[in-house]
Amino acid sequence: MVAMRAASAWLGTQPILGETVFGRRIPEGTGPLLGTEHEVDVIAFLWASLAFFEDDAPDPDTVTRYRPFWSDLCTVTEVRDRILRLLGEGVTGRN
């Protein structure tokens, strides 16, 4: 019974959200950016999109894609054997 009264007294002294303390608002800069609107002519966009599907349309201007240098991959067995060989050589042996 004494513990309950002590807990009740302690609870009564704690700050009350919305009366003595207030919750933090959402910080600015998070969420969608307000005031950024893009105006798009929908009809012009649709015509430009349809040009991709026309057979007689000229090829659109495209930028060549980056293609990294291709190297042959090793099999799991080859990699395992290489790791075991390197571990056997110690720290001084590096390829």
Phi, psi and omega in degrees: 000322180293320179296321179295319179293321179294318179295321179294319179294318179297316181297325180291338180269354182283148179295150182251125181297126179095347177245303181256336174228155183233144180293153180283136177284170176291127181298148178292149178095358176253156180086191182290147178282127180273145177086005177254102180238139178248126178265127182234132173280105187298319182295315179297322178296317179295319178295320179294324179291321180293334180298334178293335185262355179282137181287323185266005181285144176294153180297135179290158177291120179231153178264137179296141182278149176288127177236109181293157179300131182272130175240148180293138179271155179263157175281165180299320180296317179297319180293317179299315180297321179294317179298315180297322178295316179295322178294325178290331180283338180089190186288328185288334182271111179232146176259000000 
